[in-house]
Amino acid sequence: MSNRRTGLILDFGGVLTTPLLPAVLAFEQREGLPQGACLTALYKDKEGVRITSDLERGAVSQTEWNEFAGKMLGVSPDNLMGRIFGDLRPEPLLINAAAAAKRAGIKVGILSNSVGLAPWDLYDGYELERLYDVVVISEQHLMRKPDQGLFEITLKLMDLPAEECIFVDDTEAYVQAAEQLGLAGVHNRDPKQTVATLSDLLGVDLAAS
């Protein structure tokens, strides 16, 4: 029996886009904030962690998050999420690799923690619904990675068992959560290396033009 994997599930921000951290650091510089201000206010502060998790689950809106984060950072809340991630760009190596996987008959899905869809839409212009077989945005399911249920929903929509799927994320904890369910995990730190690893796991040269 072949053990070749037939499903590939990709995170969005930091996988199909350029890395998040440089975009955040550039925002801090533009706004005259000290380096690391966003990380401290939104990912280390207890209330910051809570409201960001609530945003990912769809329990608060992006506008509400903008207001909270603006006060925490001492900056204008106007389109704050869009300003923080304004420097993100598509990551061609992984976008092209996903397209190559699809051409090879591999089912390709997206599993992304939401940052809200309005007023700024992180996914605008990427044509996710057209290019990928399954698109799971956390807020639409009232869960967030690393919730087990969100992975299970994605697998059900992929119509594949965990053992046939690979999951790629730039957050190691989410990769580990996927591995606990039986998926093969790939921690994306360098797109070129990730494409090479996926090519090995899938038995397809995803770097070929």
C-alpha positions in Angstrom: 0.0 0.0 0.0 1.4 3.4 -1.0 2.1 5.8 1.9 2.3 8.8 -0.5 0.5 11.8 1.0 -2.3 13.3 -1.1 -3.2 16.4 0.9 -1.4 19.6 1.6 -2.8 22.2 4.1 -1.1 25.6 4.3 -1.3 28.4 6.7 -1.7 31.8 5.0 0.1 34.7 6.8 3.8 33.9 6.9 3.5 31.0 4.5 1.8 32.2 1.4 2.9 35.7 2.3 6.3 37.2 3.2 7.1 36.9 7.0 5.0 38.8 9.5 7.7 40.0 11.8 9.5 42.3 9.3 6.2 43.9 8.4 5.4 44.6 12.1 8.9 46.0 12.7 8.5 48.3 9.7 5.1 49.5 11.1 6.7 50.2 14.5 9.4 52.3 12.8 6.9 54.3 10.7 4.8 55.0 13.8 7.8 56.0 15.9 7.2 53.1 18.3 10.0 51.2 20.1 11.0 47.9 18.5 8.9 45.1 20.0 6.0 47.4 21.1 3.4 45.3 19.2 4.7 42.0 20.5 4.7 43.3 24.1 1.3 44.9 23.9 -0.6 42.3 21.9 1.1 39.0 22.5 2.6 39.2 26.0 0.0 41.4 27.8 -2.8 39.2 29.2 -5.6 41.4 27.8 -3.8 41.8 24.5 -3.5 38.0 24.1 -7.2 37.6 25.1 -8.6 40.1 22.5 -6.3 38.8 19.8 -7.5 35.3 20.4 -11.1 36.6 20.4 -10.5 38.2 17.1 -9.2 35.0 15.6 -12.3 33.2 16.9 -14.6 35.9 15.5 -15.8 36.9 19.0 -14.7 40.6 18.4 -14.5 42.5 15.1 -11.4 43.9 13.5 -12.7 47.4 14.3 -13.0 46.6 18.0 -9.5 45.1 17.9 -8.2 48.2 16.2 -9.6 50.4 18.9 -8.1 48.3 21.7 -4.7 47.9 20.1 -4.6 51.6 19.2 -5.0 52.5 22.9 -2.4 49.9 23.9 0.1 51.3 21.4 -0.8 54.9 21.7 -1.5 55.2 17.9 -4.5 55.9 15.7 -6.9 53.0 15.5 -7.9 53.9 11.9 -7.3 50.8 9.8 -4.7 49.7 12.3 -4.5 46.0 11.3 -4.0 47.1 7.7 -1.3 49.5 8.7 0.5 46.9 10.8 0.6 44.3 8.0 0.8 46.8 5.1 4.2 45.5 4.0 3.1 41.9 3.5 3.6 40.6 0.0 2.8 37.3 -1.7 5.5 34.6 -1.2 6.0 33.3 -4.8 8.0 30.1 -3.9 5.2 28.7 -1.8 2.4 30.0 -4.0 4.0 28.3 -7.0 4.7 25.2 -5.0 1.0 24.9 -4.1 0.0 25.3 -7.7 2.5 22.6 -8.7 1.1 20.3 -6.0 -2.4 20.8 -7.4 -1.2 20.0 -10.9 0.2 16.8 -9.6 -3.2 15.8 -8.3 -2.6 16.7 -4.6 -5.5 18.3 -2.8 -4.4 21.7 -1.4 -6.2 23.6 1.4 -5.7 26.8 3.4 -6.1 26.9 7.2 -5.7 30.4 8.6 -6.2 32.2 11.9 -8.3 35.2 11.0 -7.3 38.8 11.7 -10.8 39.9 10.8 -12.1 40.5 7.3 -13.1 44.1 7.5 -12.3 47.0 7.1 -9.0 45.4 6.0 -9.0 42.0 4.3 -5.6 40.1 4.6 -6.7 37.7 1.9 -7.7 40.3 -0.7 -6.2 39.6 -4.1 -5.0 36.1 -3.4 -8.0 34.4 -5.0 -8.1 31.7 -2.4 -11.5 30.3 -3.3 -10.4 29.8 -6.9 -6.9 28.5 -6.4 -7.4 26.1 -3.5 -9.6 23.1 -2.9 -10.5 24.1 0.7 -10.3 27.4 2.5 -10.8 27.5 6.3 -10.7 30.9 8.0 -10.8 30.5 11.8 -13.4 33.2 12.6 -16.0 31.5 10.3 -15.9 28.5 12.6 -15.6 30.2 15.9 -12.3 28.5 16.7 -8.6 29.2 16.2 -5.5 27.3 15.8 -4.3 25.3 17.7 -7.9 24.1 18.5 -8.2 20.5 17.6 -11.7 21.0 16.2 -10.5 23.4 13.6 -8.0 20.9 12.2 -10.7 18.3 12.2 -13.1 20.6 10.2 -10.3 21.2 7.7 -9.6 17.4 7.3 -13.4 16.7 6.9 -13.6 19.4 4.1 -10.5 18.0 2.5 -12.1 14.5 2.7 -8.8 13.0 3.7 -7.5 11.3 6.8 -4.9 13.1 8.8 -2.2 10.5 7.9 -2.5 11.5 4.2 -2.0 15.2 4.9 0.9 17.6 5.5 0.4 20.9 7.4 2.7 23.9 7.0 2.7 26.8 9.4 5.2 29.5 10.5 4.1 29.0 14.1 5.7 25.9 15.6 3.0 25.4 18.2 0.4 25.0 15.5 2.6 22.5 13.6 2.9 20.5 16.8 -0.9 20.6 17.3 -1.3 19.2 13.8 1.2 16.5 14.4 -0.6 15.3 17.5 -3.6 14.6 15.2 -1.5 12.5 12.8 -0.6 15.1 10.1 2.9 15.5 9.0 4.1 18.9 10.1 6.4 21.3 8.4 7.6 24.4 10.3 8.1 27.1 7.6 11.2 29.2 8.5 12.7 29.5 5.0 10.5 29.1 1.9 13.1 27.5 -0.2 13.8 24.8 2.4 10.0 24.3 3.0 9.5 23.7 -0.8 12.4 21.1 -0.7 10.9 19.4 2.3 7.4 19.3 0.8 8.8 17.9 -2.5 10.4 15.1 -0.6 7.3 14.3 1.4 5.0 14.4 -1.6 7.3 12.8 -4.1 6.8 15.7 -6.5 9.3 18.4 -7.5 7.4 21.5 -6.4 10.2 23.8 -7.4 9.9 22.8 -11.1 8.5 25.6 -13.3 
